[in-house]
């Protein structure tokens, strides 16, 4: 009987040892799987972080461009109003200060010339009247030009929309061309 107990005890210990070994192998396999999952999650998060950094850089560039555009818009809006006021007053000397080198101020008109000489000069007569002026739209272009649409109102109606193009010359913006939108 004692031998039977001894055999049962040995079989029990062997069974317990095998079960513990299987548990260790199962636990080790689960931990390896978790490590792989965590590594994959880390790589995904790093990719998302890099993508978000790129988006932040793009948005920062866009905000900088829009801020610059707003600053230029304020300057050019004032400049455009000064051009219109000088035209209404027929103030040639003030206009000469506000126009680009390619523009000539003549008797009651501005003459716009193409530097390349490919186009005929364009005459733009001075405005006769304007009771109110309003900036309708604007656009800062990448080639250091700023284009704006200025609404010119008479007594109760819109007389014209002047499309005015300004070019940066040194530290100031100079009128380069005018065209009527309507």
HELIX and SHEET records of a PDB file:
HELIX    1   1 UNK A    2  UNK A   89  1                                  88    
HELIX    2   2 UNK A   92  UNK A   98  1                                   7    
SHEET    1   A 3 UNK A 103  UNK A 106  0                                        
SHEET    2   A 3 UNK A 109  UNK A 112 -1                                        
SHEET    3   A 3 UNK A 122  UNK A 125 -1                                        
SHEET    1   B 4 UNK A 132  UNK A 141  0                                        
SHEET    2   B 4 UNK A 145  UNK A 153 -1                                        
SHEET    3   B 4 UNK A 158  UNK A 169 -1                                        
SHEET    4   B 4 UNK A 172  UNK A 180 -1                                        
END                                                                             
